[in-house]
């Protein structure tokens, strides 16, 4: 299932984040209540199902580690990724170091982005929308490698 949507949530005082049902149900979890939290791009965190994380890891493993950029990415990505477990209220606890990395405060935004969920600090997400939102047509053309008239 493709993960989509935008959901505003709050971190509680124990650094737990409630995962909305629409997103939780979209993860191919099988019997597992485990997920992976990992560094994302542009200052967010990425939340993967176990299967999604393993699929991403397989893609990373297929890239030669002969380049320093690949080795550094692996160190930063895997060294900061962590397996977390959904509790009975569909919450995950976010480790303090990941909260600091993503500069999360009380208000956060969860974004479904296809195969995973991004977790953003609300202020950072709002800033991203202001900067990137008006470029949607151009980004579409670049991401899909197509030409849009007037772009």
PLY file of the C-alpha trace (Angstrom):
ply
format ascii 1.0
element vertex 151
property float x
property float y
property float z
element edge 150
property int vertex1
property int vertex2
end_header
0.00 0.00 0.00
1.23 3.48 -0.80
1.58 5.75 2.23
0.04 9.19 1.68
-1.34 12.14 3.62
-0.30 14.82 6.08
-0.99 14.42 9.79
-0.24 16.88 12.59
0.61 15.30 15.91
2.36 16.15 19.19
5.18 14.46 21.03
4.16 13.61 24.58
6.38 14.19 27.60
7.92 10.72 27.14
8.91 11.50 23.52
6.23 9.22 22.10
4.53 9.90 18.81
1.11 8.49 17.91
1.04 7.01 14.42
-2.29 7.72 12.67
-4.34 4.66 11.76
-4.20 5.48 8.03
-0.40 5.31 8.12
-0.15 2.38 10.54
-2.52 0.33 8.41
-0.51 1.21 5.29
2.72 -0.31 6.59
3.20 -3.91 5.45
3.92 -5.06 9.00
2.55 -8.58 8.99
2.56 -9.71 12.63
5.34 -7.31 13.63
4.76 -4.15 15.62
8.32 -3.04 14.84
9.27 -0.09 12.67
12.57 1.61 11.87
13.34 5.28 12.52
16.19 6.60 10.40
17.71 9.91 9.33
15.83 11.47 6.43
16.68 14.28 4.08
16.16 18.01 4.59
16.18 17.55 8.37
13.35 15.05 8.84
13.25 11.49 10.13
12.12 8.53 8.03
9.87 5.84 9.45
9.92 2.47 7.68
8.22 -0.88 8.15
10.71 -3.69 8.71
10.12 -4.85 5.13
10.54 -1.31 3.79
13.78 -0.82 5.71
15.14 -4.14 4.47
14.22 -3.22 0.87
16.03 0.10 1.25
19.03 -1.67 2.82
19.14 -4.04 -0.17
19.30 -1.03 -2.53
22.10 0.49 -0.45
23.98 -2.84 -0.40
23.88 -2.96 -4.20
25.93 0.24 -4.42
29.70 -0.24 -4.32
31.34 0.79 -1.06
34.45 1.76 -2.99
33.40 5.44 -2.93
33.89 7.44 0.24
30.43 9.06 -0.18
28.79 5.63 -0.03
30.77 4.57 3.04
29.99 7.85 4.80
26.30 7.58 3.95
26.19 4.04 5.36
27.89 5.16 8.57
25.56 8.09 9.07
22.40 6.27 8.05
22.84 2.92 9.81
24.65 4.37 12.82
21.67 6.60 13.56
18.84 4.25 12.55
16.96 2.43 15.25
14.33 -0.27 15.44
11.34 0.93 17.48
8.17 -0.80 18.55
4.57 0.37 18.35
2.87 0.21 21.73
-0.80 -0.71 22.24
-1.84 2.89 21.47
0.12 2.86 18.16
2.84 5.13 19.54
6.58 4.95 19.01
9.17 6.45 21.32
11.64 8.61 19.46
15.18 8.42 20.86
16.57 11.70 22.15
19.45 11.76 19.63
16.98 11.53 16.73
14.82 14.26 18.26
17.89 16.50 18.38
18.94 15.55 14.84
15.55 16.50 13.38
15.10 19.41 15.80
11.71 18.06 16.83
9.78 19.92 19.46
6.24 19.41 20.68
4.42 19.82 17.34
5.33 17.45 14.51
3.98 16.59 11.08
3.89 13.10 9.58
3.96 12.89 5.79
3.23 9.72 3.85
5.73 9.57 0.96
4.99 6.30 -0.77
7.12 3.60 0.82
7.80 5.33 4.15
6.67 8.15 6.43
8.61 11.33 7.10
8.51 12.94 10.55
9.08 16.70 10.49
9.16 19.41 13.11
6.13 21.56 12.33
8.11 24.77 11.85
10.59 23.06 9.54
7.74 21.48 7.51
5.94 24.84 7.19
9.18 26.43 5.97
9.69 23.61 3.46
6.16 24.11 2.10
6.70 27.86 1.69
9.94 27.31 -0.21
9.14 24.24 -2.28
5.36 24.36 -2.72
5.42 27.03 -5.47
7.94 24.90 -7.40
5.65 21.87 -7.65
5.37 21.92 -11.46
9.11 22.25 -11.91
9.79 19.53 -9.34
7.29 17.27 -11.11
9.10 17.70 -14.42
12.50 17.04 -12.87
11.39 14.07 -10.76
9.57 12.40 -13.66
12.10 13.53 -16.27
9.47 15.19 -18.43
9.15 18.57 -20.06
6.40 20.92 -18.90
5.63 23.85 -21.23
6.68 27.14 -19.69
8.71 25.49 -16.95
0 1
1 2
2 3
3 4
4 5
5 6
6 7
7 8
8 9
9 10
10 11
11 12
12 13
13 14
14 15
15 16
16 17
17 18
18 19
19 20
20 21
21 22
22 23
23 24
24 25
25 26
26 27
27 28
28 29
29 30
30 31
31 32
32 33
33 34
34 35
35 36
36 37
37 38
38 39
39 40
40 41
41 42
42 43
43 44
44 45
45 46
46 47
47 48
48 49
49 50
50 51
51 52
52 53
53 54
54 55
55 56
56 57
57 58
58 59
59 60
60 61
61 62
62 63
63 64
64 65
65 66
66 67
67 68
68 69
69 70
70 71
71 72
72 73
73 74
74 75
75 76
76 77
77 78
78 79
79 80
80 81
81 82
82 83
83 84
84 85
85 86
86 87
87 88
88 89
89 90
90 91
91 92
92 93
93 94
94 95
95 96
96 97
97 98
98 99
99 100
100 101
101 102
102 103
103 104
104 105
105 106
106 107
107 108
108 109
109 110
110 111
111 112
112 113
113 114
114 115
115 116
116 117
117 118
118 119
119 120
120 121
121 122
122 123
123 124
124 125
125 126
126 127
127 128
128 129
129 130
130 131
131 132
132 133
133 134
134 135
135 136
136 137
137 138
138 139
139 140
140 141
141 142
142 143
143 144
144 145
145 146
146 147
147 148
148 149
149 150
